């Protein structure tokens, strides 16, 4: 039978939360929004109806599929399964791509998160990473004119009306400044703010439904943190501030690159930055293992170095947000969903690492996660149970040895968040996600999924000890030595 996926699980919960909504007719696949006329996908009722429509169409197709499959040979059953899976993924890709906003982000995440998903389904959903249906050239130009006070043909020496990428909140156009610099101009979809607010209204229902499965989950602060971060993402002026923070910190870095913001051409709905070069993730996975390892090491250093040194975390680590070059060169894009941590919040993360990894003091770790509300105070679990469950998330840095982050490791990480039927079900049901951990959990749900696809290999313990300021270990790789030289020259601690 068709294989279950995290996307199907999450959509099932959403479907339960929006039961009773009317189905809407789906548009032809990959037809642009402008060409088929305006469709209301911003109101809560319309977006509920769109989700229900996907569920209704998929449910009907599944019933027909089961009927066909019952009388087919084993070989023919496999062919039917593949065809059904691909058709379902294409329907979901079309619906979420046209909806934009937070629901599209769900599809993006599923495309790289679910290691149990058949490859043909993943390939269909992967189109959401950078190839969603775009808005028309005229509409994009209208947004630029309204936001910046003049049409793009006047603001820029040249303007490409065809987007080079289209994603969940905006699309990107290539342009040339009058001083000769090449830039990328991100233009926000009109109405996407209302669409995201509609999705966030549904988030309360979604997490309320999840609360029935996970009694330890406190949905209110979780939903509020998601709301705050996602609504911030709608204001490109905040994104410009975030990107400027990272670009200034990593200026001159030997292998980490953050495009410079062009302040004069930024507004709430338009963001202009220097145009970056590089290949996309799907090409990187065809490179040698050595090159994939260098790229993974750079991402690892950027994510955790920023967290522990800059106290900021870019919370949208999906493959479409990276551009790659040889020798570990990585350009980091999209700083809309950034969490800035307070010193006490970072201190908690450090204390957890010290307890679980450096001191191997599970009693102390148990106490810490109880104090911060990650585990209910009345939960009756032994230290051994706590170590067995939470130790997985630290497993690849526990020992001073070369380790490969495999797809199986990434899949197990996902299961420890969603699968309540296994041995870890009781502790999962008692666990909670404190607000300050909501965005950082994308490391566990996203970053390691990417590393699993790369089969990223390295001595992650030694690299981590370089990054952790409470250890400040010596450089252990060539990239580490180059980064240490840069940090000394820049005066970074």
C-alpha positions as CSV (number, residue, x, y, z in Angstrom):
1,X,0.0,0.0,0.0
2,X,1.1,3.7,-0.4
3,X,3.7,4.5,2.3
4,X,2.8,7.0,5.0
5,X,4.8,10.2,5.4
6,X,5.2,13.0,7.8
7,X,3.4,15.3,5.3
8,X,0.4,12.9,5.2
9,X,0.4,12.8,9.0
10,X,0.4,16.6,9.4
11,X,-2.1,17.1,6.6
12,X,-4.3,14.6,8.3
13,X,-4.3,16.6,11.6
14,X,-5.0,19.8,9.6
15,X,-7.9,18.0,7.9
16,X,-9.3,17.0,11.2
17,X,-9.0,20.6,12.4
18,X,-10.8,22.0,9.3
19,X,-13.5,19.3,8.9
20,X,-16.7,20.5,7.4
21,X,-15.0,23.0,5.1
22,X,-16.3,23.0,1.5
23,X,-14.2,21.6,-1.3
24,X,-12.9,24.0,-4.0
25,X,-12.1,23.1,-7.6
26,X,-8.3,22.8,-8.2
27,X,-6.9,24.8,-11.1
28,X,-4.8,23.3,-13.9
29,X,-1.4,22.2,-12.7
30,X,1.4,24.8,-12.9
31,X,-0.9,27.5,-14.4
32,X,0.2,30.9,-13.1
33,X,-2.1,32.8,-10.7
34,X,-2.4,35.8,-13.0
35,X,-3.4,33.7,-16.1
36,X,-6.3,31.9,-14.4
37,X,-7.7,35.0,-12.8
38,X,-8.0,36.1,-9.1
39,X,-8.7,33.3,-6.6
40,X,-9.5,34.1,-3.0
41,X,-6.9,32.2,-0.9
42,X,-6.4,34.8,1.8
43,X,-9.5,34.3,4.0
44,X,-9.6,31.6,6.6
45,X,-12.7,29.9,5.1
46,X,-11.2,29.9,1.6
47,X,-7.9,28.3,2.8
48,X,-9.8,25.8,4.9
49,X,-11.8,24.9,1.8
50,X,-8.6,24.6,-0.3
51,X,-7.2,22.1,2.3
52,X,-10.5,20.2,2.4
53,X,-10.5,20.1,-1.4
54,X,-7.1,18.4,-1.4
55,X,-8.2,15.9,1.2
56,X,-11.5,15.2,-0.6
57,X,-9.8,14.7,-4.0
58,X,-7.1,12.5,-2.5
59,X,-9.6,10.5,-0.5
60,X,-11.7,9.8,-3.7
61,X,-8.6,8.9,-5.7
62,X,-7.5,6.5,-2.9
63,X,-10.8,4.7,-2.9
64,X,-10.5,4.2,-6.7
65,X,-6.8,3.1,-6.3
66,X,-7.7,0.5,-3.7
67,X,-10.4,-1.0,-6.0
68,X,-7.9,-1.2,-8.9
69,X,-5.2,-2.7,-6.6
70,X,-7.4,-5.4,-5.2
71,X,-7.4,-7.4,-8.5
72,X,-3.9,-6.6,-9.7
73,X,-0.8,-8.7,-9.7
74,X,2.0,-7.9,-7.3
75,X,4.0,-6.2,-10.0
76,X,1.0,-4.2,-11.2
77,X,0.2,-3.2,-7.6
78,X,3.7,-1.6,-7.3
79,X,3.1,0.3,-10.5
80,X,-0.3,1.5,-9.3
81,X,1.2,2.5,-5.9
82,X,3.8,4.6,-7.6
83,X,1.3,6.3,-9.9
84,X,-1.0,7.1,-7.0
85,X,1.8,8.5,-4.8
86,X,3.0,10.7,-7.6
87,X,-0.5,12.0,-8.5
88,X,-1.1,12.8,-4.8
89,X,2.2,14.6,-4.4
90,X,1.5,16.7,-7.5
91,X,-2.0,17.6,-6.3
92,X,-0.6,18.7,-2.9
93,X,2.2,20.6,-4.6
94,X,-0.2,22.5,-6.8
95,X,-2.6,23.3,-4.0
96,X,0.0,24.4,-1.5
97,X,2.0,26.3,-4.2
98,X,-1.0,28.3,-5.2
99,X,-2.0,29.0,-1.6
100,X,1.4,30.5,-0.7
101,X,2.1,31.4,3.0
102,X,2.5,29.1,5.9
103,X,0.8,26.1,4.2
104,X,3.2,26.2,1.4
105,X,6.1,26.2,3.9
106,X,4.6,23.0,5.2
107,X,5.0,21.4,1.8
108,X,8.5,22.8,1.5
109,X,9.5,21.3,4.8
110,X,8.0,17.9,3.9
111,X,10.0,17.8,0.7
112,X,13.3,17.4,2.5
113,X,12.2,16.4,6.0
114,X,10.5,13.0,5.4
115,X,13.2,10.5,4.8
116,X,10.5,7.7,4.4
117,X,8.9,9.4,1.4
118,X,9.2,7.8,-2.0
119,X,11.7,9.7,-4.2
120,X,9.1,10.5,-6.9
121,X,6.9,12.1,-4.2
122,X,9.8,14.1,-2.8
123,X,10.7,15.3,-6.3
124,X,7.2,16.7,-6.9
125,X,7.1,18.5,-3.6
126,X,10.6,19.8,-4.0
127,X,9.3,22.1,-6.7
128,X,7.9,24.2,-3.8
129,X,11.4,25.0,-2.7
130,X,12.0,27.5,-5.5
131,X,9.6,26.9,-8.4
132,X,6.1,27.7,-7.0
133,X,3.6,29.3,-9.5
134,X,4.7,33.0,-9.7
135,X,2.6,36.2,-9.9
136,X,2.5,38.0,-13.2
137,X,5.2,40.5,-14.3
138,X,2.7,43.3,-14.2
139,X,1.6,42.5,-10.7
140,X,5.2,42.3,-9.4
141,X,6.0,45.7,-11.1
142,X,3.0,47.2,-9.4
143,X,4.2,46.0,-6.0
144,X,7.6,47.5,-6.6
145,X,6.1,50.8,-7.7
146,X,3.8,51.0,-4.6
147,X,6.5,50.0,-2.2
148,X,9.5,52.1,-3.6
149,X,7.6,55.0,-5.2
150,X,8.7,54.3,-8.8
151,X,8.5,51.5,-11.4
152,X,11.3,49.0,-11.6
153,X,12.3,50.2,-15.1
154,X,13.2,53.6,-13.5
155,X,14.7,52.3,-10.2
156,X,17.0,49.8,-11.9
157,X,19.2,50.1,-15.0
158,X,17.8,46.7,-16.1
159,X,14.9,44.7,-14.7
160,X,14.1,41.1,-15.5
161,X,10.3,40.7,-15.4
162,X,10.7,36.9,-15.2
163,X,11.4,35.7,-11.6
164,X,14.4,33.6,-11.0
165,X,12.7,32.0,-7.9
166,X,9.2,31.9,-6.5
167,X,8.5,30.6,-3.0
168,X,6.1,30.9,-0.1
169,X,6.0,34.6,0.6
170,X,7.6,36.3,-2.3
171,X,9.4,35.9,-5.6
172,X,12.9,37.0,-6.7
173,X,13.8,39.1,-9.7
174,X,17.2,39.7,-11.2
175,X,18.1,43.4,-11.8
176,X,21.1,45.7,-12.4
177,X,21.7,48.9,-10.4
178,X,22.7,52.1,-12.1
179,X,26.1,51.7,-10.6
180,X,26.6,48.4,-12.3
181,X,26.0,46.0,-9.4
182,X,23.8,42.9,-10.0
183,X,21.1,42.5,-7.4
184,X,18.3,40.1,-6.4
185,X,15.0,41.8,-5.7
186,X,12.5,39.9,-3.6
187,X,8.9,41.1,-4.1
188,X,6.2,40.0,-1.7
189,X,2.9,38.5,-3.0
190,X,0.0,40.9,-2.5
191,X,-2.4,39.4,0.2
192,X,0.1,36.9,1.5
193,X,-0.1,38.6,4.9
194,X,-3.8,37.9,5.2
195,X,-3.1,34.3,4.0
196,X,-0.5,33.7,6.7
197,X,-2.8,35.2,9.3
198,X,-5.5,32.8,8.2
199,X,-3.1,29.8,8.5
200,X,-2.1,31.0,12.0
201,X,-5.7,31.1,13.0
202,X,-5.8,27.5,12.0
203,X,-2.6,26.8,14.0
204,X,-4.5,27.0,17.2
205,X,-6.8,24.2,16.0
206,X,-3.9,22.2,14.7
207,X,-1.9,22.3,17.9
208,X,-5.1,21.8,19.9
209,X,-5.6,18.6,18.0
210,X,-2.0,17.7,18.6
211,X,-2.5,18.3,22.3
212,X,-4.8,15.3,22.4
213,X,-2.0,13.2,21.1
214,X,0.7,14.9,23.2
215,X,-0.8,15.7,26.7
216,X,2.4,17.4,27.8
217,X,2.3,19.9,25.0
218,X,1.3,23.4,25.9
219,X,-0.1,24.8,22.7
220,X,-0.8,28.5,23.6
221,X,2.9,29.7,24.0
222,X,3.9,27.4,21.1
223,X,1.3,29.0,18.8
224,X,2.2,32.5,20.0
225,X,5.9,32.0,19.3
226,X,5.1,30.7,15.8
227,X,2.8,33.7,15.2
228,X,5.4,36.2,16.3
229,X,8.1,34.8,14.1
230,X,6.0,34.2,11.0
231,X,4.4,37.7,11.2
232,X,7.8,39.2,11.5
233,X,8.7,37.4,8.3
234,X,6.1,39.5,6.4
235,X,8.0,42.7,7.0
236,X,11.0,42.8,4.7
237,X,12.5,45.7,6.6
238,X,12.9,43.3,9.6
239,X,14.4,40.7,7.2
240,X,16.8,43.4,6.0
241,X,17.9,44.1,9.6
242,X,18.4,40.3,10.2
243,X,20.4,39.9,7.0
244,X,22.5,42.9,7.8
245,X,23.3,41.4,11.2
246,X,24.6,38.2,9.7
247,X,26.3,39.9,6.7
248,X,28.2,42.3,9.0
249,X,29.3,39.6,11.3
250,X,30.5,37.3,8.5
251,X,32.1,40.0,6.4
252,X,35.2,38.7,4.7
253,X,34.7,35.1,5.9
254,X,36.6,32.6,3.8
255,X,33.7,30.2,3.1
256,X,30.5,31.7,4.6
257,X,28.8,34.3,2.5
258,X,25.7,36.4,3.3
259,X,24.6,38.8,0.5
260,X,24.8,42.5,1.4
261,X,21.6,44.5,1.7
262,X,20.9,47.5,-0.6
263,X,19.2,49.7,2.0
264,X,17.9,52.3,-0.4
265,X,15.8,49.8,-2.3
266,X,14.1,48.0,0.6
267,X,10.6,48.5,2.0
268,X,8.0,46.4,3.8
269,X,7.2,44.4,0.7
270,X,10.5,44.6,-1.3
271,X,14.0,43.5,-0.3
272,X,17.0,44.2,-2.5
273,X,20.4,42.4,-1.9
274,X,23.5,41.7,-4.0
275,X,23.0,38.8,-6.4
276,X,24.7,35.7,-5.3
277,X,26.2,32.9,-7.4
278,X,26.3,29.2,-6.8
279,X,24.6,25.9,-7.6
280,X,21.4,24.6,-5.9
281,X,21.1,21.7,-3.5
282,X,20.0,19.2,-6.1
283,X,23.3,19.7,-8.0
284,X,25.3,19.5,-4.8
285,X,24.0,16.0,-4.1
286,X,25.6,14.9,-7.4
287,X,29.1,16.2,-6.3
288,X,31.7,14.0,-4.6
289,X,31.3,12.9,-1.0
290,X,34.3,15.1,-0.1
291,X,32.6,18.2,-1.5
292,X,29.3,17.3,0.2
293,X,31.1,16.9,3.5
294,X,32.7,20.4,3.2
295,X,29.3,22.0,2.4
296,X,27.7,20.3,5.4
297,X,30.6,21.4,7.6
298,X,30.1,25.0,6.5
299,X,26.4,24.9,7.2
300,X,27.1,23.3,10.6
301,X,29.6,26.0,11.5
302,X,27.2,28.8,10.3
303,X,24.2,27.5,12.2
304,X,25.8,26.7,15.5
305,X,28.4,29.4,15.3
306,X,25.7,32.0,14.8
307,X,23.7,30.5,17.6
308,X,26.4,30.5,20.2
309,X,28.5,33.4,19.1
310,X,25.9,35.8,17.6
311,X,22.9,34.5,19.6
312,X,20.8,34.4,16.4
313,X,19.4,31.5,14.5
314,X,18.1,31.5,11.0
315,X,15.1,29.3,11.5
316,X,14.3,28.3,7.9
317,X,17.0,25.8,7.0
318,X,15.6,24.2,3.8
319,X,17.7,23.4,0.7
320,X,16.3,26.3,-1.4
321,X,18.0,28.8,1.0
322,X,21.6,27.8,0.1
323,X,23.8,28.3,-2.9
324,X,27.0,26.2,-3.1
325,X,30.5,26.5,-4.5
326,X,33.5,24.1,-4.4
327,X,35.7,23.8,-1.3
328,X,32.9,24.4,1.2
329,X,31.7,27.7,-0.2
330,X,28.1,28.4,0.9
331,X,25.9,31.4,0.4
332,X,23.0,31.7,2.9
333,X,19.8,33.2,1.7
334,X,16.4,34.2,3.3
335,X,16.7,35.7,6.8
336,X,13.0,36.3,7.3
337,X,12.5,33.7,10.0
338,X,15.3,34.6,12.5
339,X,15.2,34.0,16.2
340,X,17.4,36.3,18.4
341,X,18.2,34.6,21.7
342,X,18.8,36.3,25.0
343,X,21.9,35.4,27.0
344,X,19.9,33.3,29.6
345,X,18.3,31.3,26.8
346,X,21.6,30.5,25.3
347,X,22.9,29.6,28.7
348,X,20.2,27.0,29.0
349,X,21.3,25.4,25.7
350,X,24.9,25.4,26.9
351,X,24.0,23.8,30.2
352,X,22.1,21.0,28.4
353,X,25.2,20.3,26.3
354,X,27.5,20.3,29.3
355,X,25.3,17.9,31.1
356,X,24.5,15.4,28.3
357,X,27.7,15.6,26.3
358,X,30.7,16.9,28.2
359,X,29.9,15.7,31.7
360,X,27.6,12.7,30.8
361,X,25.5,13.8,33.8
362,X,22.0,12.6,32.9
363,X,20.7,13.4,36.4
364,X,21.6,17.1,35.8
365,X,20.1,17.0,32.3
366,X,16.9,15.5,33.6
367,X,16.7,18.3,36.2
368,X,17.4,21.0,33.5
369,X,14.7,19.9,31.1
370,X,12.2,19.6,33.9
371,X,13.0,23.2,35.2
372,X,12.6,24.7,31.7
373,X,9.3,22.9,31.1
374,X,10.5,20.5,28.4
375,X,9.3,17.6,30.5
376,X,6.3,17.8,32.9
377,X,7.4,18.0,36.5
378,X,5.0,15.2,37.5
379,X,6.2,12.9,34.7
380,X,7.5,9.7,36.3
381,X,10.5,8.8,34.1
382,X,13.8,7.3,35.1
383,X,17.1,9.0,34.2
384,X,17.8,6.0,31.9
385,X,14.5,6.7,30.0
386,X,15.4,10.4,29.7
387,X,18.9,9.5,28.3
388,X,17.4,6.9,25.9
389,X,15.0,9.4,24.4
390,X,16.8,12.8,24.5
391,X,20.3,11.3,24.0
392,X,19.5,10.6,20.4
393,X,19.6,14.3,19.6
394,X,23.2,14.5,20.9
395,X,24.3,11.1,19.6
396,X,26.6,12.3,16.8
397,X,28.6,14.6,19.1
398,X,28.9,12.3,22.1
399,X,32.2,10.8,21.0
400,X,35.5,12.0,19.5
401,X,35.2,10.1,16.3
402,X,34.2,10.5,12.6
403,X,30.5,10.0,12.2
404,X,28.1,10.0,9.2
405,X,24.7,11.6,9.6
406,X,22.5,9.1,7.7
407,X,19.0,9.3,6.3
408,X,18.1,6.7,9.0
409,X,19.3,9.1,11.7
410,X,17.2,11.9,10.3
411,X,14.2,9.6,10.1
412,X,14.6,8.5,13.6
413,X,14.8,12.2,14.7
414,X,11.5,12.9,13.0
415,X,9.9,9.8,14.6
416,X,10.9,11.0,18.0
417,X,8.7,14.0,17.5
418,X,5.6,12.5,15.9
419,X,5.4,8.7,16.4
420,X,3.7,8.0,19.7
421,X,3.1,4.3,19.1
422,X,6.7,3.1,19.7
423,X,8.8,2.5,22.8
424,X,9.2,6.2,23.3
425,X,5.5,7.0,23.1
426,X,5.0,7.7,26.9
427,X,7.9,10.2,27.2
428,X,6.9,11.9,23.9
429,X,3.4,12.4,25.2
430,X,4.8,14.0,28.4
431,X,7.3,16.3,26.5
432,X,6.7,19.9,25.7
433,X,8.4,22.5,23.5
434,X,9.2,25.7,25.5
435,X,8.7,28.9,23.4
436,X,12.4,29.6,23.1
437,X,12.9,26.1,21.6
438,X,10.2,26.4,18.9
439,X,12.3,27.8,16.1
440,X,15.5,26.0,17.2
441,X,13.8,22.6,16.8
442,X,14.1,23.3,13.1
443,X,17.7,22.0,13.6
444,X,16.3,18.6,14.6
445,X,13.6,18.6,12.0
446,X,15.3,20.3,9.1
447,X,19.1,20.6,9.3
448,X,19.7,17.0,10.1
449,X,17.3,15.9,7.3
450,X,19.5,17.8,4.9
451,X,22.7,16.3,6.3
452,X,21.1,12.9,6.0
453,X,20.6,13.4,2.3
454,X,24.2,14.4,2.0
455,X,25.4,11.5,4.1
456,X,27.5,14.3,5.8
457,X,30.6,12.9,7.4
458,X,33.0,14.5,9.9
459,X,34.2,14.6,13.5
460,X,31.3,16.6,14.6
461,X,32.4,16.5,18.3
462,X,35.7,18.2,17.5
463,X,34.0,20.7,15.2
464,X,31.4,21.4,17.9
465,X,34.1,22.0,20.5
466,X,35.6,24.7,18.2
467,X,32.2,26.4,18.0
468,X,31.1,26.1,21.7
469,X,32.4,29.1,23.5
470,X,32.4,27.2,26.8
471,X,35.0,24.8,25.3
472,X,36.7,27.0,22.6
473,X,38.7,24.0,21.2
474,X,41.5,24.3,18.7
475,X,40.8,24.0,14.9
476,X,40.3,20.4,13.8
477,X,39.8,20.8,10.0
478,X,41.1,22.9,7.2
479,X,37.9,25.0,7.3
480,X,38.3,25.4,11.0
481,X,41.8,26.8,10.6
482,X,40.7,29.2,8.0
483,X,37.8,30.3,10.2
484,X,40.1,30.7,13.2
485,X,42.4,33.0,11.2
486,X,39.4,35.1,10.0
487,X,38.0,35.3,13.5
488,X,41.3,36.5,14.9
489,X,41.6,39.2,12.2
490,X,38.1,40.3,12.8
491,X,38.5,40.4,16.6
492,X,35.7,37.8,17.2
493,X,36.0,35.8,20.3
